[in-house]
Amino acid sequence: MVTRRSHNKSRHGCSSCKQRRVKCDEQRPTCGHCTQRQTECVYTAAGPYFFAGKQSRRAKAADLSFTSNDSPQWEASLNHLQPAEEPTNSASLDMEQLELVFQWIQHTHKSLARNEETRKVWERVVLEEGLKAPFLMHGILALSALHLSCTRENEQSRWLGVAISHKNVALSLFSEQLSNINQSNAKAMMGFAGLVVMFGLGSALTPGTETGPSLGALIEIFTLSRGVQTVVNEEFRFLLESNFAPLFQATPPDVSIPDHVVDAFDHLTELNNRLGQDSDHHDSKCYEQSINLLQNLAAFTLAEPTTMTLVGGWAIRVSPEFLDALSRRDPFALVILAHFCGFLNMAHENWSIGPWGSLVLDEICQLLPQDWKHQVQWPVEQALRIRSAQLNDPTTET
């Protein structure tokens, strides 16, 4: 007795082949069997795209002889690839957000890096963390959009609006996390701290901003950054052992410190000691910590002027006591900040920093009593030197 050769079941074959219990090649609009039998070919379901577009070897061979004369038939065949009904969850792309992610990968993340190791963290690890923490992803998109607003003058208002929108969402979602800090969100919060500093600086440079670069705005950035860092400290050990570790391994680069920079820090140290001897109310330890921190970070700016390491590092590490002294407009705290502005001026070519250093320094000089003004001689000289170089550079806009 001859047995019938078995065939694989076809879930999307035509009704005729199913009734005859033969394998359908699922060609549309008419399958191979129905073509040979010259019978009507009816499919009970449109079938998914992948199956509807499947071709037999015979059909693929026929395609090799395709000519322009076949266009009507080809277009007719394409019509059969469309589903009978729109899928419930249709695929979609947010091209604007994809452009911002591309901007982050290609350009923006580099502004936060100090070396190749940290660049990889900002480019890949932080972005990957953002996929799990919406507030961080909104922060990434916000900073990327802000960067575009500063580099694309013809689209400035559009990207600035996008940046502000993402920033507002990021801060709202971030505030919801503050009461529950753990290892699942510590890395995202650490990454967000760096974004906050750069966004705060960069957004003040955009046209139409209510408050541009100012002493008050800089103190506000320091305060917010310090608050984020305090939260992150709860999982500091975990972060040191994670793939975020390179961000904490801030070994100063091997660079020669100019004599005028050494003299400037020696002057601050001597002034701090003298003020401490003259007054019991002078918090020498607080100011010493701020001076030493600035001195340790100075090498990064001297080695790579556009790096954010000094700016971000000082912003998130200065003590609450020093921030209080700045808020009171304490003269010595203002003198130390003026020296910070001297290094900020060196980083003026960073898109998010620009004139911040010179503008805040001007404000400090106006606030200082007359007998204190000579204490900021070094940062003022640096500002004048940089300004002179800009005026003599024909490629620099004034």
C-alpha positions as CSV (number, residue, x, y, z in Angstrom):
1,M,0.0,0.0,0.0
2,V,1.4,3.3,-1.1
3,T,1.5,5.9,1.7
4,R,1.0,9.6,1.0
5,R,4.0,11.7,1.6
6,S,3.5,13.9,4.6
7,H,3.8,17.7,4.4
8,N,4.4,20.5,6.9
9,K,1.3,22.2,8.1
10,S,0.8,25.7,6.7
11,R,-1.0,28.1,9.0
12,H,-1.4,30.8,6.3
13,G,-2.2,28.7,3.2
14,C,-5.3,29.3,1.0
15,S,-8.6,27.6,1.7
16,S,-8.4,25.3,-1.4
17,C,-5.0,23.8,-0.4
18,K,-6.2,23.3,3.2
19,Q,-9.4,21.5,1.9
20,R,-7.2,19.3,-0.4
21,R,-4.7,18.8,2.4
22,V,-1.7,19.8,0.3
23,K,1.1,22.2,1.2
24,C,0.4,25.7,-0.1
25,D,3.3,27.9,-1.2
26,E,1.3,30.9,0.1
27,Q,2.0,33.0,-3.0
28,R,-0.4,35.9,-3.3
29,P,-2.8,36.7,-4.9
30,T,-2.9,33.2,-6.3
31,C,-0.8,30.3,-5.0
32,G,1.0,27.8,-7.3
33,H,-1.5,25.0,-6.9
34,C,-4.5,27.2,-7.7
35,T,-2.7,28.6,-10.7
36,Q,-2.1,25.1,-12.1
37,R,-5.7,24.1,-11.4
38,Q,-7.1,27.4,-12.6
39,T,-9.2,27.6,-9.5
40,E,-10.1,30.6,-7.3
41,C,-7.5,31.2,-4.6
42,V,-9.0,32.5,-1.3
43,Y,-7.0,33.3,1.9
44,T,-9.0,33.3,5.1
45,A,-6.6,35.9,6.7
46,A,-4.3,38.5,5.4
47,G,-1.4,37.0,7.3
48,P,1.4,38.8,8.9
49,Y,3.8,40.9,6.8
50,F,6.7,38.4,7.0
51,F,4.5,35.5,5.7
52,A,2.7,37.5,3.2
53,G,5.9,38.5,1.6
54,K,7.4,35.0,1.5
55,Q,8.4,33.8,-2.0
56,S,8.9,30.4,-3.5
57,R,12.1,29.5,-5.3
58,R,10.1,29.6,-8.6
59,A,8.9,33.1,-7.8
60,K,12.4,34.3,-6.9
61,A,13.7,33.1,-10.2
62,A,11.0,34.9,-12.0
63,D,11.9,38.1,-10.3
64,L,15.3,38.1,-12.0
65,S,13.7,39.0,-15.2
66,F,11.8,42.0,-13.8
67,T,11.6,45.0,-16.1
68,S,9.9,48.4,-16.0
69,N,7.0,46.9,-18.0
70,D,6.2,44.8,-15.0
71,S,5.6,47.8,-12.8
72,P,1.7,47.6,-12.7
73,Q,1.9,43.9,-11.7
74,W,4.6,44.6,-9.2
75,E,2.6,47.5,-7.6
76,A,-0.5,45.3,-7.5
77,S,1.5,42.6,-5.7
78,L,2.7,45.2,-3.2
79,N,-0.9,46.1,-2.4
80,H,-1.4,42.5,-1.1
81,L,1.4,43.0,1.4
82,Q,-0.8,45.4,3.3
83,P,-2.7,44.0,6.3
84,A,-6.5,43.8,6.1
85,E,-6.7,45.8,9.3
86,E,-4.3,48.2,11.1
87,P,-2.4,46.4,13.8
88,T,-3.3,47.3,17.4
89,N,0.2,48.3,18.3
90,S,1.6,49.9,15.2
91,A,5.4,50.6,15.1
92,S,6.4,54.2,15.3
93,L,9.5,56.3,15.5
94,D,10.1,59.6,17.4
95,M,12.6,61.1,15.0
96,E,13.3,64.1,17.3
97,Q,14.3,62.0,20.2
98,L,16.4,59.7,18.0
99,E,18.2,62.8,16.7
100,L,18.9,63.8,20.3
101,V,20.3,60.4,21.2
102,F,22.5,60.6,18.0
103,Q,23.7,64.1,19.2
104,W,24.6,62.7,22.6
105,I,26.6,59.8,21.1
106,Q,28.3,61.9,18.5
107,H,29.0,65.1,20.4
108,T,27.4,66.1,23.7
109,H,28.8,63.4,25.9
110,K,32.4,64.4,25.0
111,S,31.9,67.7,26.8
112,L,31.6,65.9,30.1
113,A,34.6,63.6,29.7
114,R,38.2,64.3,30.9
115,N,39.8,61.2,29.3
116,E,39.0,58.2,27.1
117,E,37.9,56.1,30.1
118,T,35.4,58.6,31.3
119,R,34.3,59.3,27.7
120,K,33.2,55.7,27.3
121,V,31.2,56.0,30.6
122,W,29.4,59.1,29.5
123,E,28.8,57.8,26.0
124,R,27.6,54.3,26.7
125,V,27.2,53.5,30.4
126,V,25.3,56.6,31.3
127,L,23.1,56.2,28.2
128,E,22.4,52.6,29.1
129,E,21.5,53.6,32.6
130,G,19.1,56.1,31.1
131,L,17.1,53.3,29.6
132,K,16.2,52.2,33.1
133,A,15.8,55.6,34.7
134,P,13.5,58.0,32.7
135,F,14.6,61.0,34.7
136,L,18.2,60.5,33.5
137,M,17.1,59.8,29.9
138,H,15.1,63.1,29.9
139,G,18.2,64.8,31.3
140,I,20.4,63.4,28.5
141,L,17.8,64.5,25.9
142,A,17.6,67.9,27.5
143,L,21.3,68.5,27.5
144,S,21.6,67.2,23.9
145,A,18.8,69.6,22.8
146,L,20.5,72.5,24.6
147,H,23.8,71.7,22.9
148,L,22.0,71.8,19.5
149,S,20.4,75.1,20.4
150,C,23.8,76.6,21.0
151,T,25.3,75.2,17.7
152,R,22.4,75.5,15.3
153,E,21.5,79.2,15.2
154,N,18.7,78.7,12.6
155,E,17.0,76.2,14.9
156,Q,17.9,77.8,18.2
157,S,14.4,78.5,19.5
158,R,13.1,75.1,18.5
159,W,15.8,73.1,20.3
160,L,15.7,75.4,23.3
161,G,12.0,74.6,23.8
162,V,12.7,70.9,23.5
163,A,15.5,71.2,26.0
164,I,13.4,73.0,28.6
165,S,10.6,70.5,28.2
166,H,12.8,67.5,28.8
167,K,14.5,69.3,31.7
168,N,11.3,70.0,33.5
169,V,10.2,66.4,33.2
170,A,13.6,65.2,34.3
171,L,13.6,67.3,37.5
172,S,10.0,66.3,38.3
173,L,10.8,62.5,38.0
174,F,14.1,63.0,39.8
175,S,12.4,64.6,42.8
176,E,10.2,61.5,43.1
177,Q,13.3,59.3,43.6
178,L,14.8,61.4,46.5
179,S,13.0,59.5,49.2
180,N,14.2,56.1,48.1
181,I,17.9,56.0,47.2
182,N,19.3,52.6,46.6
183,Q,21.6,50.7,44.3
184,S,19.1,50.5,41.6
185,N,19.0,54.3,41.0
186,A,22.4,55.5,42.5
187,K,24.2,55.4,39.2
188,A,21.4,57.3,37.4
189,M,21.5,60.0,40.1
190,M,25.3,60.3,39.8
191,G,25.0,60.8,36.1
192,F,22.2,63.3,36.6
193,A,24.4,65.4,38.9
194,G,26.9,66.0,36.0
195,L,24.1,66.9,33.6
196,V,22.7,69.4,36.1
197,V,25.9,71.4,36.3
198,M,26.3,71.6,32.5
199,F,22.6,72.4,31.8
200,G,22.6,75.1,34.4
201,L,25.6,76.8,32.9
202,G,24.6,76.3,29.2
203,S,20.9,77.3,29.6
204,A,21.9,80.7,31.0
205,L,23.7,81.5,27.8
206,T,20.7,81.2,25.5
207,P,18.9,84.2,24.1
208,G,15.8,85.3,26.0
209,T,16.8,83.7,29.3
210,E,15.4,85.7,32.2
211,T,18.6,85.3,34.3
212,G,21.9,85.1,32.5
213,P,25.3,84.2,34.0
214,S,25.5,85.7,37.5
215,L,26.8,85.1,41.0
216,G,23.4,84.2,42.3
217,A,22.8,81.7,39.4
218,L,26.2,80.1,39.9
219,I,25.6,79.6,43.7
220,E,22.2,78.1,42.8
221,I,23.9,75.6,40.5
222,F,26.4,74.8,43.2
223,T,23.6,74.2,45.7
224,L,21.6,71.9,43.5
225,S,24.7,69.9,42.5
226,R,25.8,69.6,46.1
227,G,22.3,68.4,47.0
228,V,22.5,65.6,44.4
229,Q,26.0,64.6,45.5
230,T,24.8,64.3,49.1
231,V,22.1,61.9,48.0
232,V,24.6,59.9,45.9
233,N,26.9,59.6,48.9
234,E,24.5,57.1,50.4
235,E,25.6,54.5,47.9
236,F,29.2,55.8,47.4
237,R,30.9,52.4,48.0
238,F,28.6,50.7,45.5
239,L,29.4,53.4,42.9
240,L,33.1,53.0,43.4
241,E,32.8,49.3,42.6
242,S,30.5,49.7,39.6
243,N,31.1,50.6,36.0
244,F,30.8,54.2,37.0
245,A,34.2,53.9,38.8
246,P,36.2,55.8,36.2
247,L,34.2,58.9,37.1
248,F,35.7,58.8,40.6
249,Q,39.2,58.0,39.6
250,A,40.3,61.6,39.1
251,T,44.1,61.3,39.1
252,P,45.5,64.8,38.3
253,P,47.3,64.8,34.9
254,D,51.0,65.1,34.8
255,V,51.2,68.8,33.9
256,S,53.6,71.6,34.9
257,I,51.8,74.2,37.0
258,P,52.8,77.7,36.0
259,D,54.5,79.9,38.6
260,H,51.7,82.5,38.5
261,V,49.2,79.8,39.4
262,V,51.3,78.5,42.3
263,D,51.7,82.0,43.6
264,A,48.0,82.6,43.4
265,F,47.2,79.6,45.6
266,D,50.0,80.5,48.0
267,H,48.5,83.9,48.4
268,L,45.1,82.4,49.2
269,T,46.5,80.1,51.8
270,E,48.5,82.9,53.5
271,L,45.4,85.1,53.5
272,N,43.3,82.4,55.0
273,N,45.8,81.8,57.8
274,R,46.1,85.5,58.5
275,L,42.4,86.0,58.7
276,G,42.1,83.0,61.0
277,Q,44.6,84.5,63.4
278,D,42.8,87.9,63.3
279,S,39.3,86.6,64.0
280,D,37.8,83.7,65.9
281,H,34.7,83.9,63.6
282,H,36.8,83.1,60.5
283,D,36.2,79.4,59.5
284,S,39.7,78.6,58.4
285,K,39.1,74.9,57.9
286,C,36.1,75.5,55.6
287,Y,38.1,77.9,53.4
288,E,41.2,75.7,53.5
289,Q,39.1,72.7,52.2
290,S,37.7,74.9,49.3
291,I,41.2,76.2,48.4
292,N,42.8,72.8,48.4
293,L,39.9,71.3,46.3
294,L,40.3,74.0,43.7
295,Q,44.1,73.6,43.7
296,N,43.8,69.8,43.2
297,L,41.4,70.3,40.3
298,A,43.4,73.1,38.6
299,A,45.7,70.6,36.8
300,F,42.7,69.3,34.8
301,T,41.9,72.7,33.3
302,L,45.6,73.5,32.7
303,A,46.0,70.2,30.8
304,E,42.7,70.4,28.9
305,P,41.1,73.9,29.2
306,T,37.6,72.9,27.9
307,T,37.2,70.1,30.4
308,M,34.3,70.2,32.9
309,T,36.3,68.3,35.6
310,L,37.2,71.4,37.6
311,V,33.8,73.0,37.2
312,G,31.7,69.9,38.0
313,G,34.1,68.6,40.6
314,W,34.2,71.8,42.6
315,A,30.5,72.3,42.3
316,I,29.5,69.0,43.8
317,R,32.3,68.9,46.5
318,V,32.4,72.4,48.1
319,S,31.0,72.3,51.6
320,P,27.6,73.6,52.7
321,E,29.4,76.0,55.0
322,F,31.3,77.5,52.0
323,L,28.0,77.8,50.1
324,D,26.5,79.6,53.1
325,A,29.4,82.0,53.2
326,L,28.9,82.8,49.5
327,S,25.2,83.4,50.1
328,R,26.2,85.9,52.8
329,R,28.6,87.5,50.3
330,D,31.5,86.9,52.7
331,P,34.5,88.8,51.2
332,F,37.0,85.9,51.5
333,A,34.5,83.4,50.1
334,L,34.0,85.8,47.1
335,V,37.8,86.0,46.7
336,I,38.1,82.2,46.5
337,L,35.2,82.1,44.0
338,A,36.9,84.8,41.9
339,H,39.9,82.4,41.6
340,F,37.5,79.7,40.5
341,C,36.3,82.1,37.9
342,G,39.9,82.5,36.7
343,F,39.9,78.8,35.8
344,L,36.4,79.1,34.5
345,N,37.7,81.7,32.1
346,M,40.3,79.3,30.8
347,A,37.4,77.0,29.8
348,H,35.5,79.7,27.9
349,E,35.7,77.7,24.6
350,N,33.4,75.0,26.1
351,W,30.0,75.6,24.6
352,S,28.3,75.5,28.0
353,I,30.7,77.9,29.8
354,G,31.5,80.7,27.4
355,P,31.6,84.1,29.3
356,W,30.5,82.7,32.7
357,G,33.9,83.3,34.3
358,S,34.3,86.9,33.2
359,L,30.7,87.9,34.0
360,V,30.7,86.5,37.5
361,L,34.2,87.9,38.2
362,D,33.0,91.4,37.2
363,E,30.1,91.0,39.6
364,I,32.4,89.9,42.4
365,C,34.7,92.9,41.8
366,Q,31.7,95.2,42.2
367,L,30.6,93.5,45.4
368,L,34.0,93.5,47.2
369,P,34.8,96.3,49.5
370,Q,37.6,98.6,48.2
371,D,40.2,97.2,50.6
372,W,39.5,93.7,49.3
373,K,39.7,94.3,45.5
374,H,43.5,93.8,45.3
375,Q,43.0,90.2,46.6
376,V,41.5,89.2,43.2
377,Q,44.5,90.5,41.1
378,W,45.3,87.1,39.7
379,P,41.8,86.2,38.3
380,V,41.4,89.7,36.9
381,E,44.8,89.4,35.1
382,Q,43.7,86.1,33.6
383,A,40.5,87.6,32.4
384,L,42.3,90.5,30.7
385,R,44.8,88.1,29.1
386,I,42.1,85.9,27.6
387,R,40.1,89.0,26.4
388,S,43.2,90.4,24.8
389,A,43.9,87.1,23.0
390,Q,40.3,87.1,21.7
391,L,40.5,90.6,20.4
392,N,43.7,89.8,18.5
393,D,42.2,86.6,17.1
394,P,40.5,87.5,13.8
395,T,38.3,84.3,14.0
396,T,36.9,85.3,17.4
397,E,33.5,87.0,17.4
398,T,33.3,90.1,19.7
